[in-house]
């Protein structure tokens, strides 16, 4: 692998003593990046990522056990079993190559348990975003061999995390810098009108972060930076690495690969989406999000103001009274620390995110929420193997079948 990169004039991504291709597959839930996709990427000597949230949807026996169950302890236990299975499958099927990471959202209420299970099951790295992972070193204190990789979007967030971790005697093993103007799913800004703020631009972030490293007397090589969002061509990979990033992360492009763990309908929706089909909105987690404007999302956004008004009226009518929040949680999973629907917060989303994401995973066009990045995918509507995507990003060579189809059109 080092010889291959040297011939291309590229350098490996180094994480915890491992040399990897400078390409990372981002974590995508619910269930979009599970063991099939993560192991396929790792087998190419890159970093594959399992999204930890609600993986039971890939296991029929676990879904049968939770049928009609509203006991959160049972649901949490089954999800931990599913996570354990997915990590072990990915490790087995990657044959010791690459790196298997697990993405855990800070905004998920059970994130400490998911982190611990990931470490116990043999994950090589924990990747955490959707909130500042200030306490991630404590959660992984018993697993010093596990790489810790926060997802942040600007230099200010990097400074907060790095300084806090340094006081605990720990540095990040890498940092993902995710640009909210281009990434999919939950985004690293507090408001939609901030998504295109210049402070998120890759050139500005790396300049400010390198300045921070110098001030803190940290060798830049000790914390590789991984750029995520909008990097969809070989040329963009080259230019981004030329800024000083050690690797790039792709999400949507991997989600639509043959090995992607979602239904083929899911892949077709993402691959076929045009710029006008992609919208930003505020999620139930209170974070900006980006997705394809499918039938369900279009209908929801049309009624959002009505649902928010109903939530406000309910909370006003029950002010000072105990409210059964479990009963207001559609699936009783209580998955998020903050949920607009369950907690009656009228200014943010009013839908069950787990239900809608799980429907998308199953390819249900009329019910699913299909998270997606803003940029086009490298192979257009073609569903190709992860190996071909990695090869194209590294070399610029389009797969023959894709090139022929493009020429024919």
C-alpha positions as CSV (number, residue, x, y, z in Angstrom):
1,X,0.0,0.0,0.0
2,X,2.7,2.6,0.7
3,X,4.3,1.8,-2.7
4,X,1.0,2.4,-4.4
5,X,0.6,5.8,-2.7
6,X,4.2,6.7,-3.4
7,X,3.6,6.0,-7.1
8,X,0.6,8.3,-7.0
9,X,2.5,11.0,-5.2
10,X,0.3,10.6,-2.1
11,X,1.0,9.9,1.6
12,X,-0.8,7.4,3.9
13,X,-3.1,8.5,6.7
14,X,-1.4,7.4,10.0
15,X,-3.7,6.5,12.9
16,X,-2.4,4.7,16.0
17,X,0.6,3.3,14.1
18,X,-1.4,2.1,11.2
19,X,-0.8,3.3,7.6
20,X,-4.1,3.7,5.7
21,X,-5.2,5.0,2.3
22,X,-6.0,8.8,2.7
23,X,-9.8,8.0,2.3
24,X,-12.3,7.6,5.1
25,X,-15.8,6.3,4.8
26,X,-18.1,8.3,7.0
27,X,-20.6,6.8,9.4
28,X,-24.2,6.9,8.3
29,X,-27.2,5.8,10.3
30,X,-29.7,4.4,10.8
31,X,-27.9,1.2,9.5
32,X,-26.7,2.7,6.2
33,X,-23.1,2.0,7.1
34,X,-22.9,-1.3,8.9
35,X,-20.5,-4.2,8.6
36,X,-20.8,-4.9,4.8
37,X,-19.8,-1.4,3.8
38,X,-17.3,-0.8,6.6
39,X,-15.5,-4.1,6.0
40,X,-15.4,-3.6,2.2
41,X,-13.7,-0.2,2.7
42,X,-11.3,-1.7,5.3
43,X,-10.3,-4.5,2.9
44,X,-9.0,-1.8,0.6
45,X,-6.7,-0.6,3.4
46,X,-8.9,2.4,4.2
47,X,-10.9,3.4,7.2
48,X,-14.5,1.9,7.2
49,X,-17.0,3.2,9.7
50,X,-20.1,1.6,11.3
51,X,-22.8,4.0,12.5
52,X,-23.7,2.7,16.0
53,X,-27.3,3.9,16.3
54,X,-30.2,1.3,16.2
55,X,-28.4,-1.5,14.3
56,X,-31.1,-4.0,15.3
57,X,-32.8,-3.3,12.0
58,X,-30.2,-5.5,10.3
59,X,-31.1,-8.5,12.5
60,X,-34.4,-10.2,12.1
61,X,-34.2,-12.1,15.4
62,X,-33.6,-8.9,17.3
63,X,-36.5,-7.2,15.6
64,X,-38.7,-10.1,16.5
65,X,-37.7,-9.8,20.1
66,X,-38.5,-6.1,20.2
67,X,-41.9,-6.4,18.5
68,X,-44.5,-4.5,20.5
69,X,-41.9,-3.8,23.2
70,X,-41.8,-0.4,24.9
71,X,-39.4,-1.2,27.6
72,X,-36.4,1.0,26.9
73,X,-34.0,-1.3,28.8
74,X,-34.9,-4.2,26.5
75,X,-34.5,-2.0,23.4
76,X,-31.1,-0.7,24.5
77,X,-29.9,-4.2,25.3
78,X,-30.9,-5.4,21.8
79,X,-29.2,-2.5,20.1
80,X,-26.0,-3.2,22.0
81,X,-26.2,-6.9,20.9
82,X,-26.6,-5.7,17.3
83,X,-23.7,-3.3,17.6
84,X,-21.5,-6.1,18.9
85,X,-22.5,-8.4,16.0
86,X,-21.8,-5.7,13.4
87,X,-18.4,-4.9,14.7
88,X,-17.3,-8.5,15.0
89,X,-18.6,-9.2,11.5
90,X,-16.7,-6.2,10.1
91,X,-13.5,-7.3,11.8
92,X,-13.8,-10.8,10.5
93,X,-14.6,-9.7,7.0
94,X,-11.9,-7.1,6.8
95,X,-9.3,-9.8,7.3
96,X,-7.1,-7.6,9.5
97,X,-6.7,-4.9,6.9
98,X,-7.5,-1.3,7.1
99,X,-9.3,0.1,10.2
100,X,-12.8,-0.5,11.6
101,X,-14.2,2.6,13.3
102,X,-17.5,3.2,15.0
103,X,-19.4,6.5,14.8
104,X,-21.2,7.4,17.9
105,X,-23.3,10.6,18.0
106,X,-22.9,12.7,21.1
107,X,-26.5,13.7,20.7
108,X,-27.7,10.1,21.3
109,X,-28.7,9.5,24.9
110,X,-27.0,6.1,25.1
111,X,-23.7,7.3,23.7
112,X,-21.6,6.2,26.7
113,X,-23.0,2.7,26.5
114,X,-22.4,2.6,22.7
115,X,-18.8,3.8,23.1
116,X,-18.1,1.1,25.8
117,X,-19.7,-1.7,23.7
118,X,-17.8,-0.6,20.6
119,X,-14.5,-0.8,22.5
120,X,-15.3,-4.1,24.1
121,X,-16.3,-5.6,20.7
122,X,-13.0,-4.7,19.2
123,X,-13.5,-1.4,17.3
124,X,-10.2,0.1,16.2
125,X,-11.5,3.7,16.6
126,X,-14.4,5.8,18.0
127,X,-15.5,8.7,15.9
128,X,-17.8,11.2,17.7
129,X,-19.7,14.2,16.4
130,X,-23.1,15.9,16.8
131,X,-21.8,17.7,19.9
132,X,-18.5,18.3,21.5
133,X,-17.0,15.0,22.7
134,X,-15.3,16.5,25.7
135,X,-15.6,13.4,27.9
136,X,-14.6,10.8,25.2
137,X,-11.2,10.1,26.8
138,X,-12.9,9.1,30.1
139,X,-15.3,6.8,28.3
140,X,-12.4,5.0,26.6
141,X,-9.9,5.1,29.5
142,X,-9.9,1.3,29.8
143,X,-9.1,0.9,26.1
144,X,-5.9,2.9,25.4
145,X,-5.4,1.1,22.1
146,X,-8.6,2.5,20.6
147,X,-8.1,5.6,18.5
148,X,-10.3,8.6,19.4
149,X,-11.5,10.9,16.5
150,X,-13.8,13.8,17.1
151,X,-15.8,15.4,14.3
152,X,-15.7,19.2,14.4
153,X,-16.4,21.9,11.9
154,X,-14.3,25.0,12.8
155,X,-11.1,25.9,14.6
156,X,-12.9,27.2,17.6
157,X,-14.4,23.7,18.3
158,X,-11.0,22.1,17.7
159,X,-9.4,24.4,20.2
160,X,-12.0,23.6,22.9
161,X,-11.6,19.8,22.4
162,X,-7.8,19.8,22.1
163,X,-7.3,22.0,25.2
164,X,-9.7,20.0,27.3
165,X,-8.2,16.7,26.2
166,X,-4.7,17.9,26.9
167,X,-5.6,18.6,30.5
168,X,-6.5,14.9,30.7
169,X,-3.2,13.8,29.1
170,X,-4.7,12.8,25.8
171,X,-4.7,14.1,22.2
172,X,-7.1,13.2,19.4
173,X,-5.6,10.5,17.2
174,X,-7.1,12.4,14.2
175,X,-9.8,15.0,13.7
176,X,-12.5,15.1,11.1
177,X,-13.2,18.6,9.9
178,X,-16.7,18.5,8.4
179,X,-18.0,21.4,6.3
180,X,-21.7,21.9,7.0
181,X,-22.3,23.5,3.6
182,X,-21.7,20.2,1.9
183,X,-22.0,17.3,4.3
184,X,-25.2,15.2,4.7
185,X,-27.3,14.3,7.8
186,X,-26.8,16.3,10.9
187,X,-24.5,19.3,10.4
188,X,-21.8,21.1,12.5
189,X,-23.5,24.5,12.8
190,X,-26.0,25.7,15.2
191,X,-28.4,27.3,12.7
192,X,-29.2,26.9,9.0
193,X,-28.2,30.4,8.2
194,X,-24.6,29.6,9.4
195,X,-24.0,26.7,7.1
196,X,-22.0,28.7,4.6
197,X,-20.1,30.8,7.1
198,X,-16.5,31.3,5.9
199,X,-15.1,30.0,9.2
200,X,-16.0,26.5,8.0
201,X,-13.9,26.7,4.8
202,X,-11.2,24.0,4.7
203,X,-8.4,26.4,3.9
204,X,-9.3,28.7,6.8
205,X,-9.8,25.9,9.3
206,X,-6.5,24.2,8.6
207,X,-4.6,27.5,8.8
208,X,-6.3,28.3,12.2
209,X,-5.8,24.8,13.5
210,X,-2.1,24.6,12.6
211,X,-1.7,27.9,14.4
212,X,-3.4,26.4,17.4
213,X,-1.0,23.4,17.3
214,X,2.0,25.7,17.2
215,X,0.7,27.6,20.2
216,X,0.2,24.4,22.1
217,X,3.5,23.0,20.9
218,X,1.8,20.0,19.2
219,X,3.5,18.5,16.2
220,X,1.0,18.7,13.4
221,X,1.8,15.1,12.3
222,X,0.5,13.8,15.7
223,X,-3.1,14.8,14.9
224,X,-3.9,14.2,11.2
225,X,-6.8,16.3,9.9
226,X,-9.5,14.6,7.7
227,X,-11.6,16.9,5.5
228,X,-15.3,15.9,5.0
229,X,-18.0,17.3,2.8
230,X,-18.2,18.0,-0.9
231,X,-15.1,16.1,-1.9
232,X,-16.5,14.1,-4.8
233,X,-13.7,14.1,-7.5
234,X,-10.1,13.0,-7.7
235,X,-9.1,16.6,-8.4
236,X,-10.8,17.8,-5.2
237,X,-9.1,15.1,-3.2
238,X,-5.7,16.3,-4.6
239,X,-6.5,20.0,-3.9
240,X,-7.7,19.2,-0.3
241,X,-4.7,17.1,0.5
242,X,-2.6,20.0,-0.9
243,X,-4.0,22.3,1.8
244,X,-2.4,20.0,4.4
245,X,-5.1,17.6,5.2
246,X,-4.0,14.0,5.7
247,X,-7.2,12.4,4.3
248,X,-10.7,13.0,3.0
249,X,-13.9,11.6,4.2
250,X,-16.8,10.6,1.9
251,X,-20.3,9.6,3.0
252,X,-23.0,9.7,0.3
253,X,-20.6,8.3,-2.3
254,X,-20.0,5.3,-0.2
255,X,-23.7,4.9,0.8
256,X,-24.6,4.3,-2.8
257,X,-21.9,1.6,-3.4
258,X,-22.9,-2.0,-4.0
259,X,-21.8,-3.0,-0.5
260,X,-23.8,-0.2,1.2
261,X,-26.0,-1.7,3.8
262,X,-29.2,0.1,2.8
263,X,-31.9,-1.0,0.4
264,X,-31.3,-0.5,-3.3
265,X,-34.2,2.1,-3.3
266,X,-32.2,4.1,-0.8
267,X,-29.2,4.1,-3.1
268,X,-31.2,5.1,-6.1
269,X,-32.8,8.0,-4.2
270,X,-29.4,9.4,-3.2
271,X,-27.6,8.7,-6.5
272,X,-30.5,10.2,-8.6
273,X,-31.0,13.4,-6.5
274,X,-30.4,16.7,-8.3
275,X,-29.3,19.9,-6.5
276,X,-32.9,21.1,-6.4
277,X,-34.0,17.9,-4.7
278,X,-31.8,18.5,-1.6
279,X,-33.0,20.7,1.3
280,X,-31.8,21.8,4.7
281,X,-34.1,21.9,7.7
282,X,-33.9,21.7,11.5
283,X,-33.9,18.1,12.9
284,X,-35.6,16.9,16.0
285,X,-32.2,17.0,17.6
286,X,-32.2,20.7,17.2
287,X,-29.3,20.6,14.6
288,X,-29.4,21.7,11.0
289,X,-29.7,18.7,8.7
290,X,-29.6,18.0,5.0
291,X,-31.6,15.4,3.1
292,X,-33.4,14.6,-0.2
293,X,-36.8,16.2,-0.5
294,X,-38.8,13.0,-0.8
295,X,-42.5,12.7,-0.6
296,X,-42.4,12.3,3.2
297,X,-40.0,15.2,3.8
298,X,-41.9,17.5,1.5
299,X,-45.2,16.7,3.3
300,X,-43.5,17.2,6.7
301,X,-42.0,20.5,5.9
302,X,-45.3,21.8,4.6
303,X,-46.9,20.9,7.9
304,X,-44.0,21.7,10.2
305,X,-45.4,25.0,11.4
306,X,-48.7,23.4,12.3
307,X,-46.9,20.6,14.2
308,X,-44.7,23.1,16.0
309,X,-47.8,25.2,17.0
310,X,-49.5,22.0,18.3
311,X,-46.4,21.2,20.4
312,X,-46.3,24.7,21.9
313,X,-50.0,24.5,22.7
314,X,-49.6,21.1,24.4
315,X,-46.7,22.3,26.5
316,X,-48.6,25.4,27.5
317,X,-51.6,23.4,28.5
318,X,-49.5,21.1,30.6
319,X,-47.2,23.6,32.2
320,X,-46.3,22.6,35.7
321,X,-47.7,19.1,35.2
322,X,-45.8,15.9,34.9
323,X,-45.7,14.7,31.3
324,X,-45.0,11.1,30.3
325,X,-42.2,11.7,27.8
326,X,-41.8,7.9,27.1
327,X,-45.4,7.9,25.9
328,X,-44.6,10.8,23.6
329,X,-41.7,8.9,22.1
330,X,-43.0,7.0,19.1
331,X,-40.8,3.9,19.5
332,X,-40.0,4.2,23.3
333,X,-36.3,4.2,22.4
334,X,-35.7,7.7,23.8
335,X,-32.8,7.8,21.4
336,X,-31.8,11.4,21.6
337,X,-30.7,13.5,24.5
338,X,-32.9,16.3,23.2
339,X,-35.8,15.5,20.9
340,X,-38.3,18.2,19.7
341,X,-41.2,15.7,19.4
342,X,-40.7,13.9,22.7
343,X,-39.7,17.0,24.7
344,X,-42.2,19.3,23.2
345,X,-39.7,21.9,21.9
346,X,-41.7,23.8,19.3
347,X,-38.8,25.6,17.6
348,X,-37.2,22.4,16.3
349,X,-38.2,19.2,14.4
350,X,-41.5,17.4,15.2
351,X,-41.0,13.9,13.9
352,X,-39.5,10.6,15.1
353,X,-36.1,10.5,13.5
354,X,-35.5,6.8,14.2
355,X,-38.8,5.8,12.5
356,X,-38.1,7.9,9.4
357,X,-34.4,6.9,9.1
358,X,-35.3,3.2,9.5
359,X,-37.9,3.5,6.8
360,X,-35.3,5.0,4.5
361,X,-33.0,2.1,5.3
362,X,-35.7,-0.2,4.1
363,X,-36.1,1.8,0.9
364,X,-39.6,3.1,1.8
365,X,-39.9,6.1,-0.5
366,X,-43.2,7.4,1.0
367,X,-42.0,7.2,4.7
368,X,-38.3,7.5,4.7
369,X,-35.9,10.4,5.6
370,X,-33.0,10.1,3.2
371,X,-30.0,12.0,4.5
372,X,-27.6,13.1,1.8
373,X,-24.7,15.4,1.1
374,X,-25.1,18.5,-1.1
375,X,-22.7,17.5,-3.9
376,X,-23.1,15.1,-6.8
377,X,-21.7,11.5,-6.5
378,X,-18.7,10.5,-8.6
379,X,-20.5,7.8,-10.7
380,X,-23.8,9.5,-11.2
381,X,-26.7,7.1,-11.0
382,X,-24.4,4.0,-11.3
383,X,-24.2,1.7,-8.2
384,X,-20.6,0.5,-8.2
385,X,-18.3,-1.4,-5.7
386,X,-16.5,0.6,-3.0
387,X,-13.2,-0.6,-4.5
388,X,-13.9,1.3,-7.7
389,X,-14.8,4.4,-5.8
390,X,-11.6,4.3,-3.8
391,X,-9.5,3.7,-6.9
392,X,-11.2,6.6,-8.8
393,X,-10.6,9.0,-5.9
394,X,-6.9,8.1,-5.7
395,X,-6.1,7.9,-9.4
396,X,-8.8,9.8,-11.3
397,X,-9.6,6.7,-13.4
398,X,-13.3,6.2,-14.0
399,X,-14.5,2.5,-14.1
400,X,-14.8,1.4,-17.7
401,X,-18.5,0.7,-17.4
402,X,-19.2,4.2,-16.0
403,X,-17.0,5.9,-18.6
404,X,-18.8,4.1,-21.4
405,X,-22.3,4.9,-20.0
406,X,-21.2,8.6,-19.7
407,X,-19.9,8.7,-23.2
408,X,-23.1,7.1,-24.5
409,X,-25.2,9.8,-22.9
